[in-house]
Protein backbone atom coordinates (compact mmCIF):
# COMPACT_ATOMS: atom_id res chain seq x y z
CA UNK A 1 0.00 0.00 0.00
CA UNK A 2 1.09 3.53 -0.67
CA UNK A 3 -0.50 6.94 -0.04
CA UNK A 4 -0.44 9.45 -2.91
CA UNK A 5 -0.95 13.11 -1.99
CA UNK A 6 -3.59 15.32 -3.56
CA UNK A 7 -1.04 17.11 -5.76
CA UNK A 8 0.67 13.91 -6.92
CA UNK A 9 -0.01 11.10 -9.35
CA UNK A 10 1.64 7.70 -9.49
CA UNK A 11 2.38 6.36 -12.97
CA UNK A 12 2.44 2.58 -12.53
CA UNK A 13 4.50 0.15 -14.62
CA UNK A 14 3.72 -3.55 -14.17
CA UNK A 15 6.55 -5.75 -15.39
CA UNK A 16 7.68 -2.90 -17.61
CA UNK A 17 4.27 -2.23 -19.17
CA UNK A 18 2.33 0.95 -18.51
CA UNK A 19 -0.59 0.25 -16.21
CA UNK A 20 -1.82 3.85 -15.84
CA UNK A 21 -1.83 6.77 -13.43
CA UNK A 22 -3.31 6.38 -9.96
CA UNK A 23 -4.03 8.69 -7.07
CA UNK A 24 -4.60 10.64 -5.00
CA UNK A 25 -5.25 8.55 -1.91
CA UNK A 26 -4.38 4.99 -1.05
CA UNK A 27 -3.15 2.75 -3.88
CA UNK A 28 -2.10 -0.88 -3.91
CA UNK A 29 1.07 -2.15 -5.54
CA UNK A 30 2.33 -5.67 -6.10
CA UNK A 31 5.83 -5.91 -4.61
CA UNK A 32 8.63 -6.51 -7.15
CA UNK A 33 6.05 -6.36 -9.96
CA UNK A 34 4.67 -2.81 -9.93
CA UNK A 35 7.07 0.15 -10.21
CA UNK A 36 5.58 3.60 -9.49
CA UNK A 37 6.86 6.91 -10.78
CA UNK A 38 5.57 9.84 -8.72
CA UNK A 39 4.80 13.04 -10.63
CA UNK A 40 4.17 16.42 -8.97
CA UNK A 41 1.21 18.32 -10.47
CA UNK A 42 1.83 21.63 -8.69
CA UNK A 43 3.05 24.78 -10.38
CA UNK A 44 6.83 24.50 -10.58
CA UNK A 45 9.60 26.71 -11.86
CA UNK A 46 13.18 26.55 -13.05
CA UNK A 47 15.79 29.18 -13.85
CA UNK A 48 17.21 29.66 -17.30
CA UNK A 49 20.95 30.17 -16.75
CA UNK A 50 22.36 33.50 -17.84
CA UNK A 51 22.86 33.47 -21.59
CA UNK A 52 25.27 35.70 -23.52
CA UNK A 53 23.32 36.81 -26.57
CA UNK A 54 23.98 39.23 -29.45
CA UNK A 55 20.95 41.34 -30.25
CA UNK A 56 19.80 42.34 -33.71
CA UNK A 57 21.76 45.62 -33.50
CA UNK A 58 24.98 43.76 -32.54
CA UNK A 59 24.98 44.47 -28.80
CA UNK A 60 26.20 41.71 -26.51
CA UNK A 61 23.98 41.25 -23.43
CA UNK A 62 23.63 38.69 -20.65
CA UNK A 63 20.01 37.61 -20.15
CA UNK A 64 18.46 35.22 -17.67
CA UNK A 65 14.86 34.24 -17.11
CA UNK A 66 12.56 32.03 -15.06
CA UNK A 67 9.97 29.59 -16.41
CA UNK A 68 6.77 28.56 -14.60
CA UNK A 69 5.15 25.30 -15.66
CA UNK A 70 3.03 22.40 -14.46
CA UNK A 71 2.38 18.80 -15.50
CA UNK A 72 -1.08 18.34 -17.00
CA UNK A 73 -0.60 14.77 -18.28
CA UNK A 74 1.60 12.70 -15.95
CA UNK A 75 1.62 9.67 -18.29
CA UNK A 76 3.05 11.67 -21.22
CA UNK A 77 5.54 13.40 -18.89
CA UNK A 78 6.92 9.99 -17.87
CA UNK A 79 6.58 7.97 -21.07
CA UNK A 80 7.36 10.46 -23.85
CA UNK A 81 10.45 12.14 -22.40
CA UNK A 82 13.21 10.83 -20.16
CA UNK A 83 13.51 13.95 -17.96
CA UNK A 84 10.84 16.54 -18.71
CA UNK A 85 12.42 19.16 -16.41
CA UNK A 86 15.84 19.08 -18.11
CA UNK A 87 14.30 18.86 -21.58
CA UNK A 88 12.05 21.85 -20.90
CA UNK A 89 15.03 23.80 -19.56
CA UNK A 90 17.08 23.20 -22.70
CA UNK A 91 14.16 24.17 -24.95
CA UNK A 92 13.65 27.38 -22.95
CA UNK A 93 17.35 28.28 -23.23
CA UNK A 94 17.37 27.81 -26.99
CA UNK A 95 14.15 29.76 -27.45
CA UNK A 96 15.41 32.61 -25.28
CA UNK A 97 18.53 32.95 -27.41
CA UNK A 98 16.52 32.85 -30.65
CA UNK A 99 13.94 35.43 -29.57
CA UNK A 100 16.39 37.90 -28.02
CA UNK A 101 18.69 37.60 -31.04
CA UNK A 102 15.85 38.81 -33.30
CA UNK A 103 15.18 42.10 -31.47
CA UNK A 104 17.14 45.28 -30.90
CA UNK A 105 18.41 46.43 -27.53
CA UNK A 106 15.76 49.12 -27.03
CA UNK A 107 12.99 46.61 -27.64
CA UNK A 108 14.60 44.15 -25.23
CA UNK A 109 14.74 46.76 -22.47
CA UNK A 110 11.25 48.18 -22.94
CA UNK A 111 9.18 45.15 -24.02
CA UNK A 112 10.23 42.36 -21.68
CA UNK A 113 6.67 41.22 -21.05
CA UNK A 114 5.92 40.81 -24.75
CA UNK A 115 9.15 38.92 -25.33
CA UNK A 116 8.39 36.68 -22.35
CA UNK A 117 4.96 35.86 -23.79
CA UNK A 118 6.53 35.09 -27.15
CA UNK A 119 9.00 32.69 -25.53
CA UNK A 120 6.18 31.12 -23.50
CA UNK A 121 4.12 30.46 -26.63
CA UNK A 122 7.01 28.80 -28.47
CA UNK A 123 8.10 26.65 -25.51
CA UNK A 124 4.53 25.68 -24.68
CA UNK A 125 3.90 24.41 -28.22
CA UNK A 126 6.94 22.12 -27.96
CA UNK A 127 6.32 20.83 -24.44
CA UNK A 128 2.60 20.26 -24.99
CA UNK A 129 3.37 16.83 -26.43
CA UNK A 130 5.20 15.97 -23.20
CA UNK A 131 2.20 16.74 -21.02
CA UNK A 132 3.74 20.03 -19.82
CA UNK A 133 1.91 23.36 -19.71
CA UNK A 134 4.15 26.46 -19.60
CA UNK A 135 2.18 29.20 -17.84
CA UNK A 136 4.71 32.05 -17.85
CA UNK A 137 8.22 33.01 -18.90
CA UNK A 138 9.66 36.09 -17.20
CA UNK A 139 12.86 37.77 -18.37
CA UNK A 140 14.43 38.56 -15.03
CA UNK A 141 17.59 40.50 -15.75
CA UNK A 142 19.43 42.09 -18.68
CA UNK A 143 23.10 42.88 -18.03
CA UNK A 144 24.72 45.39 -20.41
CA UNK A 145 28.42 45.96 -21.03
CA UNK A 146 30.02 48.84 -19.14
CA UNK A 147 30.63 50.91 -22.27
CA UNK A 148 27.00 50.51 -23.29
CA UNK A 149 25.85 51.72 -19.88
CA UNK A 150 27.98 54.85 -20.29
CA UNK A 151 26.57 55.43 -23.78
CA UNK A 152 22.99 55.09 -22.51
CA UNK A 153 23.73 57.52 -19.66
CA UNK A 154 25.12 60.09 -22.12
CA UNK A 155 22.10 59.64 -24.35
CA UNK A 156 19.72 60.18 -21.43
CA UNK A 157 21.64 63.30 -20.35
CA UNK A 158 21.53 64.71 -23.88
CA UNK A 159 17.79 64.04 -24.05
CA UNK A 160 17.18 65.85 -20.76
CA UNK A 161 19.25 68.82 -21.95
CA UNK A 162 17.31 68.93 -25.21
CA UNK A 163 14.00 68.96 -23.35
CA UNK A 164 15.24 71.72 -21.05
CA UNK A 165 16.24 73.88 -24.02
CA UNK A 166 12.91 73.28 -25.72
CA UNK A 167 11.02 74.26 -22.57
CA UNK A 168 13.15 77.42 -22.16
CA UNK A 169 12.60 78.40 -25.80
CA UNK A 170 8.85 77.84 -25.48
CA UNK A 171 8.82 80.03 -22.34
CA UNK A 172 10.70 82.82 -24.11
CA UNK A 173 8.33 82.62 -27.05
CA UNK A 174 5.27 82.90 -24.80
CA UNK A 175 6.87 85.82 -22.91
CA UNK A 176 7.67 87.61 -26.18
CA UNK A 177 4.09 87.15 -27.38
CA UNK A 178 2.70 88.57 -24.14
CA UNK A 179 5.08 91.54 -24.29
CA UNK A 180 4.02 92.20 -27.88
CA UNK A 181 0.35 92.13 -26.86
CA UNK A 182 1.09 94.49 -23.95
CA UNK A 183 2.95 96.91 -26.23
CA UNK A 184 0.01 97.00 -28.63
CA UNK A 185 -2.38 97.62 -25.76
CA UNK A 186 -0.27 100.49 -24.35
CA UNK A 187 0.04 101.99 -27.85
CA UNK A 188 -3.74 102.09 -28.12
CA UNK A 189 -4.27 103.33 -24.52
CA UNK A 190 -1.91 106.22 -23.58
CA UNK A 191 -3.48 106.58 -20.13
CA UNK A 192 -2.67 102.99 -19.30
CA UNK A 193 0.87 103.61 -20.50
CA UNK A 194 1.11 106.63 -18.18
CA UNK A 195 -0.16 104.67 -15.20
CA UNK A 196 2.36 101.92 -15.91
CA UNK A 197 5.11 104.54 -16.03
CA UNK A 198 4.04 105.91 -12.63
CA UNK A 199 4.02 102.43 -11.19
CA UNK A 200 7.55 101.90 -12.47
CA UNK A 201 8.72 105.13 -10.81
CA UNK A 202 7.17 104.02 -7.54
CA UNK A 203 9.03 100.75 -7.71
CA UNK A 204 12.28 102.59 -8.43
CA UNK A 205 11.67 104.99 -5.55
CA UNK A 206 11.42 102.10 -3.09
CA UNK A 207 15.07 101.28 -3.69
CA UNK A 208 16.79 103.29 -0.95
CA UNK A 209 20.21 102.97 -2.52
CA UNK A 210 19.19 104.88 -5.66
CA UNK A 211 19.46 108.64 -6.23
CA UNK A 212 16.98 110.04 -8.75
CA UNK A 213 17.40 113.55 -10.16
CA UNK A 214 14.53 115.10 -12.09
CA UNK A 215 13.86 118.52 -13.59
CA UNK A 216 10.74 120.57 -13.69
CA UNK A 217 9.54 120.66 -10.09
CA UNK A 218 6.21 118.95 -9.55
CA UNK A 219 6.04 116.11 -11.96
CA UNK A 220 4.79 112.54 -12.10
CA UNK A 221 8.19 111.56 -10.74
CA UNK A 222 7.69 113.72 -7.65
CA UNK A 223 4.25 112.24 -7.24
CA UNK A 224 5.69 108.77 -7.42
CA UNK A 225 8.38 109.58 -4.83
CA UNK A 226 5.80 111.03 -2.48
CA UNK A 227 3.60 108.00 -2.85
CA UNK A 228 6.53 105.71 -2.11
CA UNK A 229 7.49 107.71 1.03
CA UNK A 230 3.88 107.65 2.19
CA UNK A 231 3.71 103.93 1.76
CA UNK A 232 6.97 103.47 3.70
CA UNK A 233 5.56 105.63 6.51
CA UNK A 234 2.63 103.29 6.89
CORPE-V417815 format. One line per field, one symbol per residue. ss: DSSP state (H for helix, E for strand, C for the rest). psi: psi as a letter, one per 30 degrees, with the letter a starting at -180 (. if undefined). A space follows every 10 residues. Layout:
ss->???
psi->???
//
This chain:
ss->CEEECCCEEE EEEECCEEEE EECCEEECCC CCCEEEEEEE CCCEEEEEEE EEEECCCCCE EEEEEEEEEE ECCHHHHHHC CCCHHHHHHH HHHHHHHHHH CCCCHHHHHH CHHHHHHHHH HHHHHHHHHH CEEEEEEEEE EEEECHHHHH HHHHHHHHHH HHHHHHHHHH HHHHHHHHHH HHHHHHHHCH HHHHHHHHHH HHHHHCCCCC CCCCCCCCCH HHHHHHHHHH HHHC
psi->kkkkleglkj jkkjhfkkea klllaklkkj kfekjljkkk glklllkjlk kjkkleghkk lkkllkkkll kfjeeefeef kejfeeeeee eeeeeeeeee fflleeeeff heeeeeeeee eeeeeefefg gkjjfkkkje kjklleeeee eeeeeeeeee eeeeeeeeee eeeeeeeeee eeeeeeefie eeeeeeeeee eeeeffjfgk kkkllgbklf eeeeeeeeee eee.
//
